[in-house]
């Protein structure tokens, strides 16, 4: 009995794999047209479906919004009771239906036509009202459902996958990157992974700056007061010329007994490892571990020698938990 149950599960998955292969081969110029139309939209993308397709519509809408395309789902039944007023002729309306002849969609299609609202239909029946009425027709091939062919399974999988394809294509066309994504996801584990060097760096008075012309007795005051285990040496133009660490200090003391009046310029590590402020903090941590260093300078894009902040490895570890 157990093996028979396993086979049923595998058969369901196999049907959906076949459905997705069929879907892949059906993506054509209409897909391009839909993406380009949504890119030009100055308002919202409204998505609607009936039954299981309505659930898929909500998920697609959420994905679109999360990658920079403002969208919201709308209930097909509620549209007949006032919610059509939420749709304007500046919006784009996407209707999802396997058959394309669902009764609940008739009033919405009629409203879209009379108000000149761009209608994109995601449908599996070319003879349907939805397919014929859509300005952009996105045809999803008919597929074999599980459960004696009567339970929406393979069809909803293809609808969901098609929505994901649409969302990611729009994301790429908009050049919507990791930093943009982070703005829309300020909480949770994903936000932690998308923190940048700029998010975690110490700035302004917390940065242990000294002038390269200063002598060691002055430098040591800054080294001790900032408590980071290193200093950043700059020239008169405010550009970074090197760094000096606790480890460098110990090695210097072993070589020379009197160091108070020695200029720091002679002992700094020139061209230190530094990172741009928009690099992911997780990548910074990997590099620091690889190079076995505990501090790093942060610069703004375009000026590697202009330090705007510093990061201590302890702060990285604490904030990336």
C-alpha positions as CSV (number, residue, x, y, z in Angstrom):
1,X,0.0,0.0,0.0
2,X,2.9,2.4,0.9
3,X,4.5,1.9,-2.5
4,X,1.2,2.5,-4.2
5,X,0.8,5.8,-2.4
6,X,4.3,6.8,-3.4
7,X,3.5,6.1,-7.0
8,X,0.5,8.3,-6.9
9,X,2.6,11.1,-5.6
10,X,5.2,10.6,-8.3
11,X,2.5,10.5,-11.0
12,X,1.1,13.9,-9.8
13,X,4.6,15.4,-10.0
14,X,5.2,13.8,-13.4
15,X,2.0,15.3,-14.8
16,X,3.1,18.8,-13.6
17,X,6.6,18.4,-15.0
18,X,5.1,17.5,-18.4
19,X,2.7,20.5,-18.1
20,X,5.7,22.8,-17.4
21,X,7.6,21.5,-20.4
22,X,4.5,22.2,-22.5
23,X,4.3,25.7,-21.1
24,X,7.9,26.4,-21.8
25,X,7.4,25.7,-25.5
26,X,4.4,28.0,-25.7
27,X,6.1,31.2,-24.6
28,X,6.2,33.5,-27.6
29,X,6.0,37.1,-28.9
30,X,2.8,37.6,-26.8
31,X,4.9,37.2,-23.7
32,X,7.2,40.0,-25.0
33,X,4.2,42.2,-25.7
34,X,2.8,41.7,-22.2
35,X,6.1,42.5,-20.5
36,X,6.6,45.7,-22.7
37,X,3.0,46.8,-22.0
38,X,3.5,46.5,-18.2
39,X,6.8,48.3,-18.4
40,X,5.0,51.3,-20.0
41,X,2.2,51.2,-17.4
42,X,2.2,54.4,-15.3
43,X,-0.3,53.1,-12.8
44,X,-1.1,49.6,-11.4
45,X,-1.3,46.0,-12.6
46,X,-4.6,44.5,-11.4
47,X,-4.9,40.7,-11.4
48,X,-8.0,38.7,-11.2
49,X,-9.0,35.1,-11.4
50,X,-11.9,32.8,-10.2
51,X,-11.6,29.9,-7.8
52,X,-8.1,28.4,-7.7
53,X,-7.0,30.9,-10.4
54,X,-8.0,33.6,-8.0
55,X,-5.5,32.3,-5.5
56,X,-2.8,32.1,-8.2
57,X,-3.7,35.7,-9.1
58,X,-3.0,36.9,-5.5
59,X,0.4,35.2,-5.5
60,X,1.4,36.6,-8.9
61,X,0.3,40.1,-7.8
62,X,2.4,39.8,-4.6
63,X,5.5,38.7,-6.6
64,X,5.1,41.6,-9.0
65,X,4.8,44.1,-6.2
66,X,7.9,42.7,-4.5
67,X,10.1,43.2,-7.6
68,X,9.0,46.7,-8.4
69,X,5.8,46.5,-10.3
70,X,2.9,48.0,-8.3
71,X,0.1,45.5,-8.3
72,X,-2.9,44.2,-6.4
73,X,-5.3,41.3,-6.7
74,X,-9.1,41.8,-7.1
75,X,-11.9,39.4,-6.4
76,X,-14.0,38.4,-9.4
77,X,-17.2,38.2,-7.4
78,X,-16.6,41.5,-5.6
79,X,-16.2,43.2,-9.0
80,X,-19.9,42.7,-9.6
81,X,-20.6,44.6,-6.3
82,X,-18.6,47.8,-6.7
83,X,-15.0,46.8,-6.9
84,X,-14.8,47.5,-10.6
85,X,-14.5,51.2,-9.5
86,X,-11.0,50.3,-8.3
87,X,-9.8,49.8,-11.9
88,X,-9.0,52.9,-14.1
89,X,-8.1,53.2,-17.7
90,X,-4.5,53.9,-16.7
91,X,-4.2,50.5,-15.2
92,X,-3.5,47.1,-16.8
93,X,-5.9,44.3,-16.1
94,X,-4.7,40.7,-16.1
95,X,-7.5,38.0,-16.1
96,X,-6.6,34.4,-15.4
97,X,-8.9,31.6,-16.3
98,X,-8.3,28.0,-17.5
99,X,-11.5,27.8,-19.5
100,X,-11.8,31.5,-20.3
101,X,-15.6,31.3,-20.1
102,X,-16.2,31.7,-16.4
103,X,-19.4,33.5,-15.7
104,X,-17.9,35.8,-13.1
105,X,-15.4,37.2,-15.7
106,X,-18.1,38.5,-18.1
107,X,-18.9,41.7,-16.3
108,X,-15.2,42.5,-15.8
109,X,-14.4,41.9,-19.5
110,X,-17.3,44.1,-20.5
111,X,-16.1,46.8,-18.1
112,X,-12.6,46.7,-19.5
113,X,-13.8,47.0,-23.1
114,X,-16.1,49.9,-22.4
115,X,-13.5,51.8,-20.4
116,X,-10.6,51.1,-22.8
117,X,-8.6,49.3,-20.1
118,X,-5.7,47.2,-21.5
119,X,-6.7,43.6,-20.9
120,X,-4.2,40.7,-20.8
121,X,-5.7,37.3,-20.7
122,X,-4.0,34.2,-19.4
123,X,-6.1,31.4,-20.7
124,X,-6.0,27.8,-22.1
125,X,-9.0,28.0,-24.5
126,X,-8.7,29.9,-27.7
127,X,-12.4,29.7,-28.4
128,X,-13.2,31.4,-25.1
129,X,-14.7,34.8,-24.4
130,X,-11.5,35.9,-22.5
131,X,-9.1,34.9,-25.3
132,X,-11.1,36.7,-28.0
133,X,-11.6,39.8,-25.8
134,X,-8.0,40.2,-24.6
135,X,-5.7,42.9,-26.1
136,X,-2.8,40.6,-25.3
137,X,-3.5,36.9,-25.4
138,X,-1.2,34.7,-23.3
139,X,-2.1,31.2,-24.2
140,X,-1.3,28.4,-21.8
141,X,-1.6,24.9,-23.3
142,X,-4.2,22.6,-22.0
143,X,-2.8,20.0,-19.6
144,X,-3.8,16.8,-18.0
145,X,-5.0,17.3,-14.4
146,X,-4.4,14.9,-11.5
147,X,-7.2,13.0,-9.7
148,X,-8.9,11.5,-12.7
149,X,-8.4,14.7,-14.6
150,X,-10.8,16.7,-12.6
151,X,-8.7,18.5,-9.8
152,X,-7.0,21.8,-10.8
153,X,-3.3,20.8,-10.2
154,X,-1.2,20.9,-13.4
155,X,-3.1,23.9,-14.7
156,X,-2.6,26.0,-11.6
157,X,1.1,25.0,-11.6
158,X,1.5,26.3,-15.1
159,X,-0.4,29.5,-14.2
160,X,1.8,30.1,-11.2
161,X,5.0,29.4,-13.2
162,X,3.9,31.7,-16.0
163,X,3.3,34.5,-13.5
164,X,6.8,33.9,-12.0
165,X,8.2,34.1,-15.5
166,X,6.4,37.4,-16.2
167,X,7.5,38.8,-12.9
168,X,11.2,38.0,-13.3
169,X,11.3,39.2,-16.9
170,X,9.9,42.5,-15.7
171,X,12.4,42.6,-12.9
172,X,15.3,42.1,-15.3
173,X,14.0,44.6,-17.8
174,X,13.7,47.2,-15.0
175,X,17.2,46.3,-13.7
176,X,15.7,45.8,-10.3
177,X,18.6,44.5,-8.2
178,X,19.3,43.2,-4.7
179,X,19.4,46.7,-3.2
180,X,16.0,47.5,-4.7
181,X,14.7,44.2,-3.4
182,X,16.0,45.0,0.1
183,X,14.0,48.2,0.2
184,X,10.8,46.3,-0.2
185,X,11.8,43.6,2.3
186,X,13.1,45.4,5.4
187,X,12.3,42.6,7.8
188,X,13.2,38.9,8.1
189,X,16.1,36.7,7.2
190,X,16.1,37.9,3.6
191,X,16.8,41.5,4.8
192,X,19.7,40.3,6.9
193,X,21.3,38.6,3.9
194,X,20.9,41.8,1.9
195,X,22.5,44.1,4.3
196,X,25.4,46.1,2.8
197,X,28.7,47.4,4.0
198,X,27.1,50.8,4.1
199,X,24.4,49.6,6.5
200,X,26.8,48.3,9.1
201,X,29.8,50.6,8.9
202,X,30.9,53.1,11.6
203,X,31.0,56.6,10.3
204,X,32.1,60.2,11.1
205,X,33.6,60.5,14.6
206,X,33.7,56.8,15.2
207,X,36.2,56.3,12.4
208,X,39.8,56.2,13.8
209,X,41.3,58.8,11.4
210,X,44.8,60.2,11.9
211,X,47.0,62.3,9.7
212,X,50.0,60.4,8.2
213,X,52.2,63.2,9.4
214,X,51.3,62.6,13.1
215,X,53.8,61.0,15.4
216,X,53.2,57.7,17.2
217,X,52.4,59.2,20.7
218,X,49.5,61.1,19.1
219,X,48.4,58.1,17.0
220,X,48.3,55.8,20.0
221,X,45.8,58.1,21.7
222,X,43.4,57.6,18.8
223,X,44.2,53.9,18.6
224,X,43.3,53.4,22.2
225,X,40.2,55.7,22.4
226,X,38.5,54.3,19.3
227,X,38.9,50.7,20.5
228,X,38.8,49.1,17.1
229,X,42.4,47.8,17.0
230,X,43.5,49.9,14.0
231,X,43.7,53.5,12.6
232,X,43.2,54.9,9.2
233,X,45.9,57.3,8.0
234,X,44.9,60.1,5.7
235,X,46.8,62.9,3.9
236,X,46.0,66.6,3.9
237,X,43.4,66.1,1.1
238,X,41.5,63.6,3.3
239,X,42.5,60.6,1.2
240,X,43.4,57.3,2.8
241,X,47.1,56.5,2.5
242,X,47.2,53.3,4.7
243,X,46.2,51.6,7.9
244,X,48.0,50.6,11.1
245,X,46.8,47.9,13.5
246,X,47.5,46.6,17.0
247,X,49.5,43.8,15.4
248,X,51.7,46.4,13.6
249,X,52.2,48.2,16.9
250,X,53.4,45.0,18.6
251,X,55.9,44.3,15.8
252,X,57.1,47.9,15.9
253,X,57.8,47.8,19.6
254,X,59.8,44.6,19.3
255,X,62.1,46.3,16.8
256,X,62.3,49.8,18.4
257,X,62.3,50.8,22.0
258,X,61.4,54.4,21.5
259,X,58.6,55.1,19.1
260,X,56.8,58.1,20.5
261,X,58.2,60.6,18.0
262,X,58.3,58.4,15.0
263,X,55.9,59.4,12.2
264,X,53.1,57.0,11.5
265,X,53.6,57.4,7.7
266,X,56.6,55.2,7.8
267,X,54.8,52.2,9.3
268,X,51.4,52.1,7.7
269,X,50.2,49.3,5.4
270,X,49.7,51.1,2.1
271,X,46.9,50.1,-0.3
272,X,44.9,48.3,2.4
273,X,41.9,46.1,1.5
274,X,38.8,48.2,1.3
275,X,35.2,47.6,0.1
276,X,32.6,49.7,-1.7
277,X,29.6,50.7,0.5
278,X,27.0,48.8,-1.6
279,X,28.7,45.4,-1.4
280,X,26.8,42.8,0.5
281,X,27.9,42.5,4.1
282,X,28.0,38.7,3.8
283,X,30.6,39.0,1.0
284,X,32.6,41.4,3.1
285,X,32.7,38.9,5.9
286,X,33.9,36.1,3.5
287,X,36.7,38.4,2.3
288,X,37.8,39.4,5.8
289,X,37.9,35.7,6.9
290,X,39.9,34.8,3.8
291,X,42.4,37.6,4.3
292,X,42.4,37.1,8.1
293,X,41.8,40.7,8.9
294,X,39.5,42.2,11.5
295,X,38.8,45.7,10.1
296,X,38.1,47.1,6.7
297,X,37.7,50.6,5.2
298,X,34.6,51.4,3.3
299,X,34.5,53.8,0.3
300,X,31.8,55.3,-1.9
301,X,31.7,54.2,-5.5
302,X,34.2,56.0,-7.7
303,X,36.7,57.0,-5.1
304,X,38.5,54.1,-3.5
305,X,40.9,56.3,-1.5
306,X,38.1,58.3,0.2
307,X,37.1,56.3,3.3
308,X,33.6,57.1,4.5
309,X,33.4,54.4,7.2
310,X,34.9,51.3,8.7
311,X,33.7,47.9,9.7
312,X,34.9,45.7,12.5
313,X,34.4,41.9,12.0
314,X,32.6,41.7,15.4
315,X,29.9,44.0,14.1
316,X,29.5,41.9,11.0
317,X,29.1,38.7,12.9
318,X,26.7,40.3,15.3
319,X,24.4,41.7,12.6
320,X,24.5,38.7,10.3
321,X,23.2,36.2,12.8
